[in-house]
Structure formats: structure tokens, C-alpha cells
Amino acid sequence: MSPSTIPVALVTGGSAGLGRAIAMRLVEKDYQVWITGRTERTLRQAATELSLGSRRPIQFAVADVTRPQDVEQLILRIAKESQRLDVIVNCVGTSDRGLIEGLTPDRVHELIDQNVVSTLNVCQASLALLAESQGVIVNIGSLASKVSPRFLGGYSIAKHSLAALTSQLRLELKPQGIHVGLVSPGPIRRDDAGSRYNDHVEDGLPDQAKKPGGGTRVSGLPPEVVVDAVMKCIVKRSPDLIRPRYLRPLIAIGHLFPRCGDWLLMKFTSSKS
Ligand SMILES: NC(=O)c1ccc[n+]([C@@H]2O[C@H](COP(=O)([O-])OP(=O)(O)OC[C@H]3O[C@@H](n4cnc5c(N)ncnc54)[C@H](OP(=O)(O)O)[C@@H]3O)[C@@H](O)[C@H]2O)c1
């Protein structure tokens, strides 16, 4: 069977949060969209809701993307049922709260699995399909891919690694016509933003650590702003986007002048009171 002319996109972690918003936009842009997650019930529900009013139903596949065998099955299924793959958005990721002082090797492994190995598995398994379509991979980082504020436990370690994976892969895959980009958002607005880390905060951390971004004084981004950046990365093949935009020069200044960077981070992560 020859491949269809309809572009196909895979969004990992597409059943909730940012991944779901990205899947919605890709549906609106007329992609055939696949979403993955580990929980069949939430995936099925998301796929049903996202398919409402769409010309073609969303496909979903239960897969833990930290497991190479799950990812292999997933990509084989996409190849069989959709015959092509044009865009991958690697959105699976987990944040953290804590101090480096209390960070255990097990927690580092978990965070690297969730934020880095997940993406590595999906990228490696999809290379042949992406080379055929001259496709695009978008990895979802965080401001923690660029700076390492206080109270985020091992999150910055993992998201910095994801940034490294993204830049190296972009250079490696350029000759094959595959683009790899990173979108690094600050805290994203959502109903449970202030309560997600209530159970994860260790003794001795200030209350602000429970807040989005570990209490970083950056206003919550509307999810659409981040989705727009993902679409820009796909359409314009942008290598590296930071949202909110105004933080890019501050981050660059911090990298050029580390003392100034530390001062800025302390200022942005100090409680107002
Ligand atoms: N939320 C923010 O404020 C924010 C800010 C900056 C960056 N980010 C980044 O944006 C991304 C999405 O964050 P979010 O807060 O929107 O996520 P979320 O609401 O926690 O949703 C996570 C999604 O990923 C799925 N998932 C988790 N682990 C998985 C695994 N191993 N295999 C397959 N699916 C898995 C979840 O479904 P199951 O649980 O059913 O598997 C769910 O669909 C992450 O990379 C995060 O680091 C978020």
C-alpha cells in the first residue's frame, strides 16, 4: 500500500496536560494524530474527546515510552496502520521538588528515564520513518533545560540532559533531512498548578517550593503560547525556543556572566514576602 498524503504526528503523553493541547492543535491542522500514555482509560477518553468534530479519529496506543520494547511495538503499529510518520512531539516528562543535598540516585534514574530515555527510545525507533518523510522531532524541555533554579530536585539535571540530546541529535540527523528542535517553557497555567507537588515536598523546603516552577516568579503561560511554539518548531524548523520569550536574553546574560546569572536566579526564586 502506498503511504497516504495526510501527514501523521505522534504526541507522547498526549492524554493530559500540554501533550493533550498539542494533540488538539495538530488535529485542527489536519494531521492524523497518535497519542500515547500508560493508562488505557485516560488515553481512550482523551482520544474520544479530541476526535469530536475532527475529520479523522485520533489513534491511541498504550505504551510506556521508557520501555524500548513498548516503543518498538508502537512504531511498528504506526508504520503498519498509518504507513508514515512526519512529526513526533516528545512531551512525556516529570518534574521534581527538593534539594540536591537530598537527591537519591534512584530518583535521578527515574527522572532521567522519564525525561530523557523516553525521548531517546522514541527517536531511535522512528529514524527510518522520519528519514522517509524528512520529518520533525520536537522535544519538550523546560526553563530547567536552560537554568537550574533552587528547589527543583533532579529536574534540571534531567532537562539539561534532554537539551544536550536534542542539540546532538539535530546535528546528527541534519544530513538525513530530519529536524530536531527543543521548546523550553516556563510554568504552564492549569487548574491544579498550585497543588501538584504538595505530596512531594520534603521537610525543610519553603512553601514556595510547591508552587509552579518551584516558586519561580514567572507568570503561568497559557498552554496555547507553548503550543504555538511547538507549531513554529515544526513549520519553521526552529532549533530552540524559550517561552516566555523575554527570558531568552536574561538566560544568555546568565550564561555569559555566571555571577549575574546566580543573582538573577536568586531574585526570580525568592518569595515576595
Ligand atoms: N506543566 C508545566 O508547567 C510544565 C512546564 C514546563 C515544561 N513542562 C514539560 O511539559 C511536558 C508535559 O508536562 P505536563 O505537566 O503537561 O504533563 P502531565 O499533565 O503530567 O501529563 C503527562 C502525560 O504523559 C503521560 N506519561 C507519563 N509518563 C509516561 C510514560 N513513561 N510513557 C508514556 N506516557 C507517559 C501521562 O499519561 P499516563 O500517566 O497515563 O502515562 C500523561 O499523558 C513535560 O515534559 C514537562 O516536563 C511542563
The ligand as an SDF file (V2000), in Angstrom:
LIG
                    3D

 48 52  0  0  0  0  0  0  0  0999 V2000
    3.2730   21.6380   33.4440 N   0  0  0  0  0  0  0  0  0  0  0  0
    4.1740   22.6130   33.3760 C   0  0  0  0  0  0  0  0  0  0  0  0
    4.0110   23.6910   33.9780 O   0  0  0  0  0  0  0  0  0  0  0  0
    5.4120   22.4230   32.5240 C   0  0  0  0  0  0  0  0  0  0  0  0
    6.3220   23.4930   32.3950 C   0  0  0  0  0  0  0  0  0  0  0  0
    7.4490   23.3170   31.6010 C   0  0  0  0  0  0  0  0  0  0  0  0
    7.6650   22.1060   30.9550 C   0  0  0  0  0  0  0  0  0  0  0  0
    6.7790   21.0920   31.1090 N   0  0  0  0  0  0  0  0  0  0  0  0
    7.0390   19.8230   30.4170 C   0  0  0  0  0  0  0  0  0  0  0  0
    5.9090   19.5620   29.5810 O   0  0  0  0  0  0  0  0  0  0  0  0
    5.7100   18.1530   29.4860 C   0  0  0  0  0  0  0  0  0  0  0  0
    4.2690   17.8140   29.8570 C   0  0  0  0  0  0  0  0  0  0  0  0
    4.0510   18.2090   31.2000 O   0  0  0  0  0  0  0  0  0  0  0  0
    2.5800   18.2060   31.8310 P   0  0  0  0  0  0  0  0  0  0  0  0
    2.7120   18.7890   33.1830 O   0  0  0  0  0  0  0  0  0  0  0  0
    1.6140   18.8230   30.8650 O   0  0  0  0  0  0  0  0  0  0  0  0
    2.3390   16.6250   31.9490 O   0  0  0  0  0  0  0  0  0  0  0  0
    1.1840   15.8290   32.6970 P   0  0  0  0  0  0  0  0  0  0  0  0
   -0.0620   16.6520   32.7980 O   0  0  0  0  0  0  0  0  0  0  0  0
    1.7540   15.2530   33.9490 O   0  0  0  0  0  0  0  0  0  0  0  0
    0.8950   14.6470   31.6530 O   0  0  0  0  0  0  0  0  0  0  0  0
    1.8660   13.6760   31.4310 C   0  0  0  0  0  0  0  0  0  0  0  0
    1.4190   12.8190   30.2610 C   0  0  0  0  0  0  0  0  0  0  0  0
    2.4560   11.8940   29.9490 O   0  0  0  0  0  0  0  0  0  0  0  0
    1.9610   10.5550   30.1150 C   0  0  0  0  0  0  0  0  0  0  0  0
    3.0900    9.7650   30.5980 N   0  0  0  0  0  0  0  0  0  0  0  0
    3.8160    9.9680   31.7290 C   0  0  0  0  0  0  0  0  0  0  0  0
    4.8190    9.0780   31.7980 N   0  0  0  0  0  0  0  0  0  0  0  0
    4.7300    8.2980   30.6830 C   0  0  0  0  0  0  0  0  0  0  0  0
    5.4850    7.2150   30.1810 C   0  0  0  0  0  0  0  0  0  0  0  0
    6.5370    6.7310   30.8450 N   0  0  0  0  0  0  0  0  0  0  0  0
    5.1240    6.6660   28.9990 N   0  0  0  0  0  0  0  0  0  0  0  0
    4.0640    7.1470   28.3130 C   0  0  0  0  0  0  0  0  0  0  0  0
    3.3110    8.1840   28.7320 N   0  0  0  0  0  0  0  0  0  0  0  0
    3.6430    8.7480   29.9130 C   0  0  0  0  0  0  0  0  0  0  0  0
    0.7980   10.6900   31.0750 C   0  0  0  0  0  0  0  0  0  0  0  0
   -0.1360    9.6290   30.9620 O   0  0  0  0  0  0  0  0  0  0  0  0
   -0.0220    8.3250   31.9350 P   0  0  0  0  0  0  0  0  0  0  0  0
    0.2400    8.8260   33.3090 O   0  0  0  0  0  0  0  0  0  0  0  0
   -1.3280    7.6250   31.7530 O   0  0  0  0  0  0  0  0  0  0  0  0
    1.1280    7.5400   31.3760 O   0  0  0  0  0  0  0  0  0  0  0  0
    0.1860   11.9980   30.5670 C   0  0  0  0  0  0  0  0  0  0  0  0
   -0.4950   11.7700   29.3450 O   0  0  0  0  0  0  0  0  0  0  0  0
    6.7620   17.5070   30.3890 C   0  0  0  0  0  0  0  0  0  0  0  0
    7.8760   17.1360   29.6150 O   0  0  0  0  0  0  0  0  0  0  0  0
    7.1250   18.6280   31.3460 C   0  0  0  0  0  0  0  0  0  0  0  0
    8.4440   18.4650   31.8670 O   0  0  0  0  0  0  0  0  0  0  0  0
    5.6580   21.2090   31.8730 C   0  0  0  0  0  0  0  0  0  0  0  0
  1  2  1  0
  2  3  2  0
  2  4  1  0
  4  5  1  0
  4 48  2  0
  5  6  2  0
  6  7  1  0
  7  8  2  0
  8  9  1  0
  8 48  1  0
  9 10  1  0
  9 46  1  0
 10 11  1  0
 11 12  1  0
 11 44  1  0
 12 13  1  0
 13 14  1  0
 14 15  2  0
 14 16  1  0
 14 17  1  0
 17 18  1  0
 18 19  2  0
 18 20  1  0
 18 21  1  0
 21 22  1  0
 22 23  1  0
 23 24  1  0
 23 42  1  0
 24 25  1  0
 25 26  1  0
 25 36  1  0
 26 27  1  0
 26 35  1  0
 27 28  2  0
 28 29  1  0
 29 30  1  0
 29 35  2  0
 30 31  1  0
 30 32  2  0
 32 33  1  0
 33 34  2  0
 34 35  1  0
 36 37  1  0
 36 42  1  0
 37 38  1  0
 38 39  2  0
 38 40  1  0
 38 41  1  0
 42 43  1  0
 44 45  1  0
 44 46  1  0
 46 47  1  0
M  CHG  2   8   1  16  -1
M  END
$$$$
